[in-house]
Amino acid sequence: MKVVLAQPRGFCAGVERAIEIVERAIEKYGPPIYVRHEIVHNRHVVERLRAKGARFVDDLAEIPPGSVTIFSAHGVASLVEDEAEARNLPVIDATCPLVSKVHSEGQRYANQDREIVLIGHAGHPEIEGTMGRITGKVHLISKAEEVATLKVGDPDKLAYITQTTLSVDDTRAVIDALRDRFPTIVGPDTKDICYATQNRQHAARELAMGVDVVLVVGAANSSNSNRLREIAAEQGVPAYLIADADALNLDWIKGARAVGITAGASAPDDLVQDLINRLGQIEKIELETLPGITENVRFRMPAKLVEPAE
């Protein structure tokens, strides 16, 4: 069996930064460190950090007064920030800088008295954070079909922004629909979909074209991992989202001579290696990695974690 790996795959710079923030905070301040929501959408990452002394909570009220608190990579609403300040919680913000960029863009448009169309998935933490960062009117849509029923105040005072982990193709269709109906709308094309998401989607498409089945390592609640599975399936091959090697269903690879593997931006590489090893236990494999983009992006650490401890 040939096993073909997509390139790039797995951790992006924003995820690496968020995990390193938690690890550095534990090292500097000592456990426990409290993290609002999962730092990234991957159970394995969360469990490993929990073992080191991280405590994950859904509500700031669960955090003891004075405890070091970290906001997840997905970002938070301004009200959450205000609540943390009111409770005197020392906060370290692990919001991905590319998500913060979307927050800034949205508020800049709101300051121009524009209504904002936010393209994204309801209920996702990034969307909740983004909507809670913009003081003006925000309309949330996820599909091009929703544009026709959008009710806005002034069609000439509109802007749009996007969730960073969407399908580039789907988002482009929504933007095209918005521009058709509202010719004067302003926004960033698909530039707000982060570079890592776009790179992984392109690699997944290339991967799917040369294999019989695609396995996407990632969590069920990971938006970017789900998009990778959908993109692979759109190429006409079976594609499955798999949490780890233990979740492999042998029926998925029955009769396959070439199995493609990629991984969402919050999936550690050792989970990919475990899956490769599992396939190798089933039958002899020939491993190949596709040529692709090598990412060298690194995001700066928060100043609190760079300064020496007092």
N, C-alpha and C positions, 0 to 999 in steps of 0.2 A: 504494500500500500504506500502510495506517495502521500506525504503530509506537507502541505504548502502553507507557509506563514506569511501573513500580510505585513507590509512595512510602510508606514509605522503602525503600531498597535499599542494598546495598554496605556500606562500612566502618561498624562500630559503634564506640562509645567505647573499648571494651577493646582492639580491634585498633589503633585510632589511637594509643592510649597505648603499646602494645607496640612499634609501629614507631618512634614518637618516642623511646622509651627507647633503642633501638639507635642511632638517628641521633645523639642527644645524647651517648651514651657514646663513640661514635667521635669526635665533635667534641671532647669533653672530655679523653679519655684517649689519643686517637690510635689508628689501626689497628695490628694487627688486634684486634678485639673478638670473643670467642668466645660463641656462642649454642648452648645445648643444645637440639637438635631444631629444626625449622622454627619461627621466631618466631610465625608464623600459617600456616595451610594455604593458601598460594597461591604457586605457582612464580615468578610475576612479581615479587611482593613480595620473595621470598627472593633472587632474582637481582639485583634493584636494590640491596638491602642488601649483598649480596656484593661488588658493584662498588664500593661505598663503603668496604669494608674489614671487613665482618662475615665470620666463619668459622663455619659451621654444623657441629656435631659430634653424633654419637649417644651418645658416652660421654665422661664427664669425663676419662678417662685420656688422651684425645687432646689435652687442653688443656695447654700448657706451664705450669710452675709460676709463680705470681704473675700470671697473665694475667686481665684483667677478664672475668668470665663472666656471661652473662645467661640466666635461666630463661625459657622461652617463656610465652606467654599462657595455655597450657593447664594450667600448674601442674606441680609435681613432688612426688614422694614425699619423706617426711622423710629417708629413707636417702640420697637424692641430695644433699639439703642437708647432711647430716652428712659425706658424702664430700667435698663441696666445702670444708667447714670443715677437715677433716683434711688436705686438700692445700693449705690456705692460699690458696684462690682467692678474690679479692675478688668478691663476688656482687652483682648487681643483679637483683631479682626483678620480672619483667614479667607475673607471673600476673594475669589479669583479676580485679579486686576482687570480681566476682560469683561467680567460681569459688572464690576464697578464702572467701567467705561460706558456700558449700556445705561446704568443708573444716571450718569452725568449727562449723557445725550438726551435721555428722556426728560430730565429736569430742565435742560437748556431749551428744549422745544416748548415745555410748559411755560417757561419764562417768556416765551414769545407769544403767549396766549393761544397756543395751538392745543387742540384736543389730540390725544395720543392714541394710536392704534398699536396695541402690543400683540405681536404674533407669538403664540406660545401655548403651552398646555396647562389648563386650569388645574390647580392643586399642587403643581410642582413648586418646591421651595424657592427656586430661582424666580419664578413668576410672582409668588407672594412677596418676596423681597423687593422686586422691581416695582410692583404696583404700589407698595408701601413707601417708595422713595420719591414718587412723583406727586406733586401737590395739585396738579390739574386733573381734568377728566381723562380717564383711561378706558378704552374699549379693548377687551381681550377677545381675540379670535384665533382659531387654529387652522382653518381650511379656507380655500379660495371661495367655496360656495357661500360662506358666511358674509362675504363682502356685500352681496346684493341686498341684504336685509339690515345693513349697518345704518343706524340712525345717528346723525351727527348734527351739531349746531350750525357750523359754518363750513361748507365743503372746501372753502379756500383757506381755511386755517387748520390744516391737518398735518400730522407727522406720524411716522411709524417707527417702531424699534422692534427688535426680535430677541427671543430667548437664544442663548448662545449654543445650545446643543441640538438644534433642529436639523431636519433633513434639508440640505441646501436646495435640492430640486423642488421639494414641496413648498419651501419658503419663497422661492423665486416665483412659483405659480400664484401664491397669495399676493406678493408684491405687484405682479403684473395685473392681477385683478383689481387691486387698489388703485393702481395708476390709470387703468382703463376707466374706472368709475369716478375717480377724483384726480384729474390731470395735474392739479397744482400741489398734490401731496408731496411732502419732502421726507427723505429718509436715506439710509445708508446702503441701498442695494442689499446684498447678502453679506456685507463686511462684518456685521455684528455676530454672525455665526463664527465661532472662534476658529483660528487657524488649525488647531489640533483636531477639532471636529471635522473640518473640511478635509484635512489630510487623511484621516481614518476612513471617512466615507469614500473618498476616491480610491484608497487602497482596497477597501472591501469590494468595491465594484470590479476592480481589476482582478482581485482574487477569485470572485465568483465566476468569472468568465472562463477560468481554466481548471475548474474542479467539479466533482460530482455532488458534493455537499459542503456546506459551510457551517462551522461551529463558532459561535460568538461567545467568548468568555465574558461574563458580566452579570450584574444583578438585575432581577426583574424590575426593580424600581429605578434603574438607571436609564434616563432618557436617551443618552447618546448610544448606549449599548443596544437598546431597542431599535434605534434608527439604523444601526449597522446591520442588524438582522433583516430589517425590511428592505434595505438597499440590496443586500445579497439575494434575497428572495425575488426581487424585481428583475434580476438577471435570468430567472427561470430555473434556478436550482433550489433544492430544499435547503432551508437555513434555520438553525435552531439556536436559541439563547440558552447558555448552559452556565450555571453558577460555579461549578468546579468539576473535577474529573469524576467525583462520586456520582454526579448527576447524568453521566453519559448513558444514553439509551442505545444499546447495540443495534436496534432496528434502524436507527438513523444512518448508520454507516454500512449496513448490509449491502454487499455487492459493489460498494464504492471503491474505485481504484485510486482516486485522488480526493483527499479530504483537506479542505481549506480551514485554517484557524486564524481568527483575529480576536481582538479583545477591546472592550470599552475603555474609556480614558480613566476610569477609576478601578480597573482590574489589575492586580499585581502580576508581574511576569511569572512568578513561581507557579501561579495557577495555570498559566499556559504550559509551562514545563511539566507540571503534573499531568495535564491532559495528554501531552505528547507521550509521556512515559506510559500512561494507561493504554493508549493506542498501540504502543510498542509491545505491550503484554499480550495483546490480542493477535497481532501478526507482525512480521518483520516490516519495518517502515524505512522509507527513504525520505530524508528531511530536506526541504528546500525553502529558502526565504526569497520572496520576490524582491526585485529592486524597488526602491521607493525613496521617499524623502527622509532624510536624517534630520531630526529636530534638535536644535541646540539652544532653545529658549530657556532662560532661567529668570524667575521673578524675584525681586528683592524681598528679603525678610523684613517684617515689622521692626521698627527701631528698638522696641522694648526687648527683643530677643537678640539684638546685635550688641546692645550695651552690656557691659559687665554687671553682674549682680551686685547690689548694694551691700 
